[in-house]
Amino acid sequence: MKEVDLYPHVKRFLESQDYEVKGEVHDCDVVAVHTGGTVVIVELKLSLNLEVVLQAVERLSLTPLVYICIPNKSKLLTRRRRQIFKLLRMLGVGLLVVNGERDDSLVSVLVDPGDFRPRRSKQRLERLLGEFVKRVGDPNRGGMNKRTGFMTAYRQRVLTIAQFLQKEGPTKAAIVATALDEPKAREMMYRNVYGWFDRTSVGVYELSARGKQEVALWL
């Protein structure tokens, strides 16, 4: 499929809504004018990319009704559908898809252009600021690879416990909690999220073999 293969489908779709449609007018792939004077501009692309998004945003200076049209099987649309819809709504750009090369009726409107204001999430903001305040110092570099893991406030607390056990050896959870002023020490060692602790007896924990290897990597 080529970009020009999308044009007849979009043309017929708009003409069915009483638009007069012409292609390649002043660098716009598709220009449609309704009998009432409404102007629609459509940019055709085989995949959604930054180039076509910038083109569409530029066309907003001509009309508020700007659409991007791509084949429905676009890989990016399949993988990041929700995020793409949100981005286009924030930009005020619409999205059309052509569902098949031979089916003239299958042009779908996935996003209509218009003003959009994202809904604020107070709960997510509180979690963000909570982590920011609890984290000691600035242990991570912005842009780090997530696969290597991040230093979080929780990991810092567990690391403090691990260092204590590394120095003191097997210790009762109550003593660890008191020594470190960490009321959740018992719970954190019991949950053992990172596999750094072994329970040697009731209420007594020591650093595991994995802990001895990995703790040094975070210091």
Backbone hydrogen bonds, N-H to C=O, Kabsch-Sander energy under -0.5 kcal/mol:
donor,donor_aa,acceptor,acceptor_aa,energy
5,D,2,K,-1.1
6,L,2,K,-0.5
6,L,3,E,-1.5
7,Y,3,E,-0.7
10,V,6,L,-2.0
11,K,7,Y,-3.0
12,R,8,P,-2.3
13,F,9,H,-2.0
14,L,10,V,-2.4
15,E,11,K,-2.6
16,S,12,R,-1.8
17,Q,14,L,-1.5
18,D,15,E,-1.7
19,Y,14,L,-1.5
20,E,33,V,-2.6
21,V,19,Y,-0.5
22,K,31,V,-2.6
24,E,29,D,-2.1
25,V,28,C,-1.8
26,H,24,E,-0.6
28,C,25,V,-1.7
30,V,42,V,-1.6
31,V,22,K,-2.8
32,A,40,V,-3.0
33,V,20,E,-2.5
34,H,38,T,-3.0
35,T,18,D,-0.9
37,G,34,H,-2.1
40,V,32,A,-3.0
41,I,65,L,-2.3
42,V,30,V,-2.2
43,E,67,Y,-2.6
45,K,69,C,-2.5
49,N,47,S,-0.5
53,V,49,N,-1.8
54,L,50,L,-2.6
55,Q,51,E,-2.0
56,A,52,V,-2.5
57,V,53,V,-2.3
58,E,54,L,-2.1
59,R,55,Q,-1.8
60,L,56,A,-0.8
60,L,57,V,-0.9
61,S,58,E,-1.4
62,L,59,R,-2.2
63,T,59,R,-1.5
66,V,64,P,-1.1
67,Y,41,I,-2.9
68,I,94,G,-2.0
69,C,43,E,-2.9
70,I,96,L,-1.9
72,N,98,V,-2.3
74,S,71,P,-1.4
78,T,74,S,-1.6
79,R,75,K,-2.2
80,R,76,L,-2.8
84,I,80,R,-2.5
85,F,81,R,-2.3
86,K,82,R,-2.0
87,L,83,Q,-2.4
88,L,84,I,-2.6
89,R,85,F,-2.3
90,M,86,K,-2.2
91,L,87,L,-1.8
92,G,88,L,-1.2
93,V,88,L,-2.6
94,G,66,V,-3.2
95,L,111,V,-2.5
96,L,68,I,-3.4
97,V,108,S,-2.2
98,V,70,I,-1.7
99,N,97,V,-0.6
99,N,106,L,-2.9
104,D,102,R,-0.9
106,L,103,D,-1.0
107,V,105,S,-1.5
108,S,97,V,-2.4
108,S,106,L,-0.5
110,L,95,L,-2.5
110,L,108,S,-0.7
111,V,95,L,-1.6
122,K,120,R,-0.7
125,L,121,S,-2.0
126,E,122,K,-2.3
127,R,123,Q,-2.0
128,L,124,R,-2.2
129,L,125,L,-2.7
130,G,126,E,-2.2
131,E,127,R,-2.3
132,F,128,L,-2.0
133,V,129,L,-2.5
134,K,130,G,-2.2
135,R,131,E,-1.8
137,G,135,R,-0.5
144,M,141,R,-1.4
148,T,145,N,-1.3
149,G,146,K,-1.4
152,T,150,F,-0.8
156,Q,152,T,-2.3
157,R,153,A,-1.7
158,V,154,Y,-2.4
159,L,155,R,-2.8
160,T,156,Q,-1.8
161,I,157,R,-1.6
162,A,158,V,-2.6
163,Q,159,L,-2.5
164,F,160,T,-1.7
165,L,161,I,-2.4
166,Q,162,A,-2.3
167,K,163,Q,-1.5
168,E,164,F,-2.9
169,G,165,L,-2.6
171,T,205,Y,-2.6
173,A,203,G,-3.0
176,V,172,K,-2.0
177,A,173,A,-2.6
178,T,174,A,-1.9
179,A,175,I,-2.9
180,L,176,V,-2.2
181,D,177,A,-0.7
182,E,177,A,-2.0
185,A,182,E,-1.9
188,M,184,K,-2.6
189,M,185,A,-2.5
190,Y,186,R,-2.4
191,R,187,E,-2.7
192,N,188,M,-1.9
195,G,192,N,-1.1
198,D,206,E,-2.6
200,T,198,D,-0.7
200,T,204,V,-1.5
201,S,204,V,-1.1
204,V,201,S,-2.1
205,Y,171,T,-2.5
206,E,198,D,-2.6
208,S,196,W,-2.6
212,K,208,S,-2.3
213,Q,209,A,-1.3
214,E,210,R,-2.7
215,V,211,G,-2.7
217,L,214,E,-1.0
218,W,214,E,-0.6
218,W,215,V,-1.5
219,L,216,A,-0.9
